[in-house]
Amino acid sequence: MTNTKLQALIIEDEPLAAEMLIEFCSDKVEVITIARDYEQALRSIKNFRPDLLFLDIELPYGKTGFDVLEAVDPQVECFPLSAPRAAIYIV
């Protein structure tokens, strides 16, 4: 049995929060990229097709993490995991 790590996309506009997520989950997942806003998030989801999304709800430029979720393929299951001032969605 191989220990293949899940590939994750971090959608977070605060660099320190993104680095903390990487540190927290680095033994379980491989972070393939970090998106800083809605547009980068959609491009990264399309290009990399990650197993996991670590999703900040409060994004810049008038879009939210919920807008990202609405744009994700409706066939993809999303499981919300919430924490103070952050939410993590596994897709």
N, CA, C and O atoms as CSV, one atom per row, in Angstrom:
chain,resi,resn,atom,element,x,y,z
A,1,MET,N,N,0.844,-1.180,0.000
A,1,MET,CA,C,0.000,0.000,0.000
A,1,MET,C,C,0.892,1.247,0.000
A,1,MET,O,O,1.794,1.364,0.830
A,2,THR,N,N,0.646,2.158,-0.910
A,2,THR,CA,C,1.449,3.363,-1.002
A,2,THR,C,C,0.873,4.450,-0.108
A,2,THR,O,O,-0.325,4.477,0.173
A,3,ASN,N,N,1.736,5.330,0.325
A,3,ASN,CA,C,1.323,6.466,1.142
A,3,ASN,C,C,1.243,7.709,0.277
A,3,ASN,O,O,1.976,8.673,0.500
A,4,THR,N,N,0.371,7.693,-0.694
A,4,THR,CA,C,0.207,8.836,-1.581
A,4,THR,C,C,-0.530,9.939,-0.840
A,4,THR,O,O,-1.602,9.718,-0.277
A,5,LYS,N,N,0.057,11.123,-0.847
A,5,LYS,CA,C,-0.580,12.260,-0.197
A,5,LYS,C,C,-1.660,12.833,-1.101
A,5,LYS,O,O,-1.526,12.834,-2.325
A,6,LEU,N,N,-2.726,13.317,-0.489
A,6,LEU,CA,C,-3.749,14.035,-1.229
A,6,LEU,C,C,-3.176,15.373,-1.677
A,6,LEU,O,O,-2.346,15.965,-0.988
A,7,GLN,N,N,-3.622,15.841,-2.829
A,7,GLN,CA,C,-3.166,17.137,-3.329
A,7,GLN,C,C,-4.165,18.205,-2.915
A,7,GLN,O,O,-5.372,18.062,-3.111
A,8,ALA,N,N,-3.638,19.280,-2.338
A,8,ALA,CA,C,-4.485,20.334,-1.792
A,8,ALA,C,C,-4.212,21.673,-2.455
A,8,ALA,O,O,-3.089,21.975,-2.859
A,9,LEU,N,N,-5.256,22.454,-2.553
A,9,LEU,CA,C,-5.187,23.840,-2.999
A,9,LEU,C,C,-5.589,24.700,-1.816
A,9,LEU,O,O,-6.646,24.487,-1.222
A,10,ILE,N,N,-4.753,25.669,-1.471
A,10,ILE,CA,C,-5.090,26.623,-0.419
A,10,ILE,C,C,-5.592,27.889,-1.084
A,10,ILE,O,O,-4.908,28.473,-1.924
A,11,ILE,N,N,-6.787,28.310,-0.708
A,11,ILE,CA,C,-7.364,29.564,-1.205
A,11,ILE,C,C,-7.418,30.496,0.001
A,11,ILE,O,O,-8.327,30.421,0.828
A,12,GLU,N,N,-6.427,31.370,0.078
A,12,GLU,CA,C,-6.238,32.222,1.253
A,12,GLU,C,C,-5.466,33.467,0.854
A,12,GLU,O,O,-4.392,33.368,0.261
A,13,ASP,N,N,-6.002,34.636,1.173
A,13,ASP,CA,C,-5.340,35.883,0.787
A,13,ASP,C,C,-4.309,36.365,1.810
A,13,ASP,O,O,-3.520,37.258,1.502
A,14,GLU,N,N,-4.298,35.806,2.997
A,14,GLU,CA,C,-3.325,36.192,4.021
A,14,GLU,C,C,-2.154,35.197,3.998
A,14,GLU,O,O,-2.342,34.023,4.315
A,15,PRO,N,N,-0.950,35.654,3.628
A,15,PRO,CA,C,0.193,34.745,3.516
A,15,PRO,C,C,0.501,33.971,4.806
A,15,PRO,O,O,0.835,32.788,4.744
A,16,LEU,N,N,0.393,34.615,5.963
A,16,LEU,CA,C,0.696,33.932,7.220
A,16,LEU,C,C,-0.293,32.793,7.470
A,16,LEU,O,O,0.108,31.713,7.904
A,17,ALA,N,N,-1.568,33.020,7.204
A,17,ALA,CA,C,-2.574,31.968,7.384
A,17,ALA,C,C,-2.309,30.800,6.429
A,17,ALA,O,O,-2.449,29.639,6.815
A,18,ALA,N,N,-1.928,31.102,5.192
A,18,ALA,CA,C,-1.613,30.047,4.224
A,18,ALA,C,C,-0.413,29.226,4.700
A,18,ALA,O,O,-0.426,27.998,4.615
A,19,GLU,N,N,0.619,29.903,5.197
A,19,GLU,CA,C,1.803,29.198,5.696
A,19,GLU,C,C,1.459,28.330,6.900
A,19,GLU,O,O,1.994,27.230,7.038
A,20,MET,N,N,0.578,28.806,7.771
A,20,MET,CA,C,0.162,28.013,8.925
A,20,MET,C,C,-0.581,26.756,8.483
A,20,MET,O,O,-0.383,25.685,9.057
A,21,LEU,N,N,-1.430,26.878,7.472
A,21,LEU,CA,C,-2.122,25.707,6.945
A,21,LEU,C,C,-1.147,24.690,6.368
A,21,LEU,O,O,-1.286,23.487,6.591
A,22,ILE,N,N,-0.166,25.178,5.627
A,22,ILE,CA,C,0.837,24.289,5.050
A,22,ILE,C,C,1.560,23.544,6.170
A,22,ILE,O,O,1.731,22.326,6.102
A,23,GLU,N,N,1.977,24.262,7.182
A,23,GLU,CA,C,2.686,23.652,8.311
A,23,GLU,C,C,1.808,22.631,9.026
A,23,GLU,O,O,2.274,21.552,9.393
A,24,PHE,N,N,0.561,22.968,9.220
A,24,PHE,CA,C,-0.372,22.117,9.954
A,24,PHE,C,C,-0.638,20.787,9.255
A,24,PHE,O,O,-0.747,19.751,9.910
A,25,CYS,N,N,-0.741,20.815,7.944
A,25,CYS,CA,C,-1.179,19.610,7.235
A,25,CYS,C,C,-0.117,18.984,6.350
A,25,CYS,O,O,-0.429,18.073,5.583
A,26,SER,N,N,1.117,19.434,6.429
A,26,SER,CA,C,2.149,18.975,5.495
A,26,SER,C,C,2.441,17.481,5.573
A,26,SER,O,O,2.906,16.904,4.590
A,27,ASP,N,N,2.184,16.839,6.702
A,27,ASP,CA,C,2.451,15.404,6.781
A,27,ASP,C,C,1.356,14.570,6.128
A,27,ASP,O,O,1.558,13.385,5.862
A,28,LYS,N,N,0.202,15.173,5.867
A,28,LYS,CA,C,-0.923,14.434,5.288
A,28,LYS,C,C,-1.238,14.803,3.845
A,28,LYS,O,O,-1.744,13.975,3.087
A,29,VAL,N,N,-0.940,16.043,3.461
A,29,VAL,CA,C,-1.283,16.491,2.108
A,29,VAL,C,C,-0.099,17.195,1.467
A,29,VAL,O,O,0.801,17.691,2.144
A,30,GLU,N,N,-0.130,17.222,0.149
A,30,GLU,CA,C,0.834,17.980,-0.640
A,30,GLU,C,C,0.115,19.219,-1.152
A,30,GLU,O,O,-0.852,19.120,-1.907
A,31,VAL,N,N,0.590,20.378,-0.738
A,31,VAL,CA,C,-0.010,21.619,-1.223
A,31,VAL,C,C,0.537,21.883,-2.613
A,31,VAL,O,O,1.743,22.056,-2.793
A,32,ILE,N,N,-0.361,21.914,-3.603
A,32,ILE,CA,C,0.096,22.074,-4.978
A,32,ILE,C,C,0.174,23.536,-5.399
A,32,ILE,O,O,0.949,23.889,-6.287
A,33,THR,N,N,-0.632,24.388,-4.762
A,33,THR,CA,C,-0.553,25.813,-5.063
A,33,THR,C,C,-1.374,26.585,-4.038
A,33,THR,O,O,-2.175,26.016,-3.296
A,34,ILE,N,N,-1.154,27.897,-4.020
A,34,ILE,CA,C,-1.922,28.798,-3.173
A,34,ILE,C,C,-2.563,29.838,-4.082
A,34,ILE,O,O,-1.883,30.486,-4.878
A,35,ALA,N,N,-3.874,29.991,-3.957
A,35,ALA,CA,C,-4.603,31.024,-4.698
A,35,ALA,C,C,-4.952,32.135,-3.716
A,35,ALA,O,O,-5.361,31.863,-2.586
A,36,ARG,N,N,-4.794,33.375,-4.139
A,36,ARG,CA,C,-5.012,34.517,-3.251
A,36,ARG,C,C,-6.378,35.176,-3.411
A,36,ARG,O,O,-6.769,36.003,-2.586
A,37,ASP,N,N,-7.110,34.814,-4.473
A,37,ASP,CA,C,-8.425,35.422,-4.677
A,37,ASP,C,C,-9.312,34.490,-5.507
A,37,ASP,O,O,-8.897,33.398,-5.898
A,38,TYR,N,N,-10.512,34.935,-5.762
A,38,TYR,CA,C,-11.527,34.138,-6.466
A,38,TYR,C,C,-11.042,33.694,-7.848
A,38,TYR,O,O,-11.128,32.513,-8.184
A,39,GLU,N,N,-10.537,34.627,-8.647
A,39,GLU,CA,C,-10.111,34.307,-10.011
A,39,GLU,C,C,-8.962,33.294,-10.012
A,39,GLU,O,O,-8.978,32.334,-10.783
A,40,GLN,N,N,-7.970,33.511,-9.152
A,40,GLN,CA,C,-6.864,32.559,-9.053
A,40,GLN,C,C,-7.376,31.197,-8.599
A,40,GLN,O,O,-6.906,30.164,-9.075
A,41,ALA,N,N,-8.334,31.194,-7.686
A,41,ALA,CA,C,-8.899,29.935,-7.187
A,41,ALA,C,C,-9.536,29.138,-8.315
A,41,ALA,O,O,-9.282,27.941,-8.450
A,42,LEU,N,N,-10.362,29.793,-9.127
A,42,LEU,CA,C,-11.031,29.077,-10.221
A,42,LEU,C,C,-10.033,28.540,-11.237
A,42,LEU,O,O,-10.173,27.412,-11.711
A,43,ARG,N,N,-9.023,29.346,-11.575
A,43,ARG,CA,C,-7.981,28.872,-12.505
A,43,ARG,C,C,-7.228,27.678,-11.920
A,43,ARG,O,O,-6.956,26.704,-12.621
A,44,SER,N,N,-6.898,27.758,-10.649
A,44,SER,CA,C,-6.138,26.677,-10.016
A,44,SER,C,C,-6.953,25.397,-9.902
A,44,SER,O,O,-6.425,24.304,-10.104
A,45,ILE,N,N,-8.228,25.524,-9.582
A,45,ILE,CA,C,-9.095,24.344,-9.506
A,45,ILE,C,C,-9.167,23.674,-10.875
A,45,ILE,O,O,-9.077,22.451,-10.981
A,46,LYS,N,N,-9.328,24.479,-11.918
A,46,LYS,CA,C,-9.410,23.939,-13.281
A,46,LYS,C,C,-8.092,23.300,-13.708
A,46,LYS,O,O,-8.092,22.213,-14.287
A,47,ASN,N,N,-6.969,23.962,-13.428
A,47,ASN,CA,C,-5.667,23.489,-13.889
A,47,ASN,C,C,-5.112,22.315,-13.095
A,47,ASN,O,O,-4.491,21.417,-13.665
A,48,PHE,N,N,-5.332,22.314,-11.782
A,48,PHE,CA,C,-4.688,21.311,-10.936
A,48,PHE,C,C,-5.624,20.205,-10.466
A,48,PHE,O,O,-5.155,19.128,-10.099
A,49,ARG,N,N,-6.936,20.441,-10.468
A,49,ARG,CA,C,-7.931,19.460,-10.016
A,49,ARG,C,C,-7.523,18.832,-8.677
A,49,ARG,O,O,-7.293,17.626,-8.597
A,50,PRO,N,N,-7.434,19.661,-7.626
A,50,PRO,CA,C,-6.978,19.165,-6.328
A,50,PRO,C,C,-7.979,18.213,-5.674
A,50,PRO,O,O,-9.167,18.216,-5.996
A,51,ASP,N,N,-7.469,17.404,-4.752
A,51,ASP,CA,C,-8.315,16.523,-3.954
A,51,ASP,C,C,-8.987,17.286,-2.819
A,51,ASP,O,O,-10.097,16.949,-2.407
A,52,LEU,N,N,-8.305,18.322,-2.315
A,52,LEU,CA,C,-8.795,19.100,-1.177
A,52,LEU,C,C,-8.730,20.583,-1.474
A,52,LEU,O,O,-7.836,21.052,-2.177
A,53,LEU,N,N,-9.688,21.316,-0.930
A,53,LEU,CA,C,-9.641,22.774,-0.934
A,53,LEU,C,C,-9.607,23.245,0.509
A,53,LEU,O,O,-10.476,22.889,1.306
A,54,PHE,N,N,-8.611,24.040,0.843
A,54,PHE,CA,C,-8.591,24.759,2.106
A,54,PHE,C,C,-9.028,26.171,1.751
A,54,PHE,O,O,-8.289,26.911,1.101
A,55,LEU,N,N,-10.224,26.542,2.175
A,55,LEU,CA,C,-10.888,27.707,1.609
A,55,LEU,C,C,-11.184,28.780,2.644
A,55,LEU,O,O,-11.911,28.546,3.609
A,56,ASP,N,N,-10.611,29.960,2.430
A,56,ASP,CA,C,-10.916,31.137,3.231
A,56,ASP,C,C,-12.259,31.683,2.760
A,56,ASP,O,O,-12.469,31.836,1.557
A,57,ILE,N,N,-13.152,31.974,3.665
A,57,ILE,CA,C,-14.467,32.484,3.285
A,57,ILE,C,C,-14.390,33.956,2.885
A,57,ILE,O,O,-15.085,34.376,1.961
A,58,GLU,N,N,-13.554,34.747,3.567
A,58,GLU,CA,C,-13.440,36.176,3.271
A,58,GLU,C,C,-12.304,36.416,2.286
A,58,GLU,O,O,-11.136,36.452,2.671
A,59,LEU,N,N,-12.653,36.577,1.020
A,59,LEU,CA,C,-11.668,36.815,-0.028
A,59,LEU,C,C,-11.728,38.272,-0.484
A,59,LEU,O,O,-12.745,38.936,-0.281
A,60,PRO,N,N,-10.662,38.779,-1.094
A,60,PRO,CA,C,-10.666,40.162,-1.571
A,60,PRO,C,C,-11.475,40.345,-2.858
A,60,PRO,O,O,-11.893,39.376,-3.491
A,61,TYR,N,N,-11.679,41.585,-3.219
A,61,TYR,CA,C,-12.293,41.997,-4.486
A,61,TYR,C,C,-13.766,41.630,-4.598
A,61,TYR,O,O,-14.257,41.388,-5.701
A,62,GLY,N,N,-14.485,41.582,-3.470
A,62,GLY,CA,C,-15.933,41.414,-3.522
A,62,GLY,C,C,-16.445,39.999,-3.685
A,62,GLY,O,O,-17.657,39.799,-3.751
A,63,LYS,N,N,-15.577,39.022,-3.753
A,63,LYS,CA,C,-16.003,37.622,-3.865
A,63,LYS,C,C,-15.711,36.922,-2.541
A,63,LYS,O,O,-14.858,37.360,-1.769
A,64,THR,N,N,-16.429,35.832,-2.291
A,64,THR,CA,C,-16.237,35.077,-1.056
A,64,THR,C,C,-15.900,33.621,-1.377
A,64,THR,O,O,-15.962,33.185,-2.527
A,65,GLY,N,N,-15.548,32.899,-0.341
A,65,GLY,CA,C,-15.336,31.471,-0.494
A,65,GLY,C,C,-16.597,30.765,-0.941
A,65,GLY,O,O,-16.527,29.756,-1.643
A,66,PHE,N,N,-17.753,31.281,-0.544
A,66,PHE,CA,C,-19.016,30.687,-0.981
A,66,PHE,C,C,-19.193,30.844,-2.489
A,66,PHE,O,O,-19.760,29.970,-3.144
A,67,ASP,N,N,-18.709,31.959,-3.038
A,67,ASP,CA,C,-18.745,32.138,-4.497
A,67,ASP,C,C,-17.876,31.083,-5.186
A,67,ASP,O,O,-18.240,30.572,-6.245
A,68,VAL,N,N,-16.735,30.762,-4.588
A,68,VAL,CA,C,-15.873,29.712,-5.140
A,68,VAL,C,C,-16.635,28.388,-5.138
A,68,VAL,O,O,-16.633,27.666,-6.135
A,69,LEU,N,N,-17.283,28.072,-4.021
A,69,LEU,CA,C,-18.025,26.814,-3.927
A,69,LEU,C,C,-19.134,26.722,-4.962
A,69,LEU,O,O,-19.371,25.654,-5.527
A,70,GLU,N,N,-19.813,27.833,-5.215
A,70,GLU,CA,C,-20.878,27.834,-6.225
A,70,GLU,C,C,-20.327,27.569,-7.619
A,70,GLU,O,O,-21.025,27.020,-8.471
A,71,ALA,N,N,-19.077,27.958,-7.852
A,71,ALA,CA,C,-18.474,27.787,-9.176
A,71,ALA,C,C,-17.879,26.393,-9.371
A,71,ALA,O,O,-17.580,26.004,-10.500
A,72,VAL,N,N,-17.704,25.640,-8.287
A,72,VAL,CA,C,-17.144,24.286,-8.378
A,72,VAL,C,C,-18.195,23.365,-8.970
A,72,VAL,O,O,-19.388,23.535,-8.720
A,73,ASP,N,N,-17.758,22.400,-9.748
A,73,ASP,CA,C,-18.638,21.416,-10.373
A,73,ASP,C,C,-19.623,20.869,-9.342
A,73,ASP,O,O,-19.198,20.373,-8.299
A,74,PRO,N,N,-20.921,20.947,-9.605
A,74,PRO,CA,C,-21.913,20.476,-8.629
A,74,PRO,C,C,-21.852,18.973,-8.374
A,74,PRO,O,O,-22.434,18.491,-7.402
A,75,GLN,N,N,-21.164,18.231,-9.222
A,75,GLN,CA,C,-21.008,16.795,-9.009
A,75,GLN,C,C,-19.968,16.483,-7.925
A,75,GLN,O,O,-19.897,15.358,-7.430
A,76,VAL,N,N,-19.175,17.476,-7.568
A,76,VAL,CA,C,-18.138,17.279,-6.559
A,76,VAL,C,C,-18.767,17.427,-5.185
A,76,VAL,O,O,-19.459,18.408,-4.913
A,77,GLU,N,N,-18.525,16.449,-4.317
A,77,GLU,CA,C,-19.042,16.532,-2.957
A,77,GLU,C,C,-18.173,17.468,-2.136
A,77,GLU,O,O,-16.946,17.435,-2.236
A,78,CYS,N,N,-18.805,18.298,-1.328
A,78,CYS,CA,C,-18.097,19.216,-0.445
A,78,CYS,C,C,-18.510,18.923,0.987
A,78,CYS,O,O,-19.698,18.809,1.287
A,79,PHE,N,N,-17.541,18.805,1.857
A,79,PHE,CA,C,-17.783,18.560,3.267
A,79,PHE,C,C,-17.227,19.733,4.057
A,79,PHE,O,O,-16.009,19.856,4.187
A,80,PRO,N,N,-18.085,20.600,4.588
A,80,PRO,CA,C,-17.568,21.769,5.311
A,80,PRO,C,C,-17.021,21.387,6.683
A,80,PRO,O,O,-17.645,20.631,7.427
A,81,LEU,N,N,-15.860,21.915,6.999
A,81,LEU,CA,C,-15.253,21.823,8.317
A,81,LEU,C,C,-14.991,23.251,8.753
A,81,LEU,O,O,-14.211,23.957,8.114
A,82,SER,N,N,-15.619,23.686,9.819
A,82,SER,CA,C,-15.482,25.101,10.167
A,82,SER,C,C,-14.598,25.299,11.385
A,82,SER,O,O,-14.457,24.420,12.234
A,83,ALA,N,N,-14.012,26.480,11.438
A,83,ALA,CA,C,-13.177,26.924,12.544
A,83,ALA,C,C,-13.373,28.431,12.659
A,83,ALA,O,O,-13.858,29.051,11.712
A,84,PRO,N,N,-13.014,29.039,13.783
A,84,PRO,CA,C,-13.166,30.495,13.896
A,84,PRO,C,C,-12.453,31.228,12.766
A,84,PRO,O,O,-11.269,31.001,12.518
A,85,ARG,N,N,-13.173,32.096,12.093
A,85,ARG,CA,C,-12.660,32.943,11.016
A,85,ARG,C,C,-12.101,32.175,9.836
A,85,ARG,O,O,-11.387,32.759,9.021
A,86,ALA,N,N,-12.393,30.903,9.711
A,86,ALA,CA,C,-11.899,30.131,8.570
A,86,ALA,C,C,-12.827,28.943,8.352
A,86,ALA,O,O,-13.540,28.520,9.262
A,87,ALA,N,N,-12.807,28.423,7.152
A,87,ALA,CA,C,-13.534,27.199,6.869
A,87,ALA,C,C,-12.692,26.380,5.908
A,87,ALA,O,O,-12.000,26.921,5.045
A,88,ILE,N,N,-12.764,25.088,6.069
A,88,ILE,CA,C,-12.022,24.185,5.207
A,88,ILE,C,C,-13.042,23.292,4.520
A,88,ILE,O,O,-13.893,22.694,5.179
A,89,TYR,N,N,-12.959,23.201,3.218
A,89,TYR,CA,C,-13.873,22.352,2.465
A,89,TYR,C,C,-13.086,21.262,1.781
A,89,TYR,O,O,-12.094,21.532,1.104
A,90,ILE,N,N,-13.523,20.039,1.952
A,90,ILE,CA,C,-12.886,18.910,1.304
A,90,ILE,C,C,-13.739,18.534,0.116
A,90,ILE,O,O,-14.930,18.263,0.266
A,91,VAL,N,N,-13.140,18.515,-1.073
A,91,VAL,CA,C,-13.905,18.168,-2.277
A,91,VAL,C,C,-13.318,16.937,-2.937
A,91,VAL,O,O,-13.823,16.488,-3.966
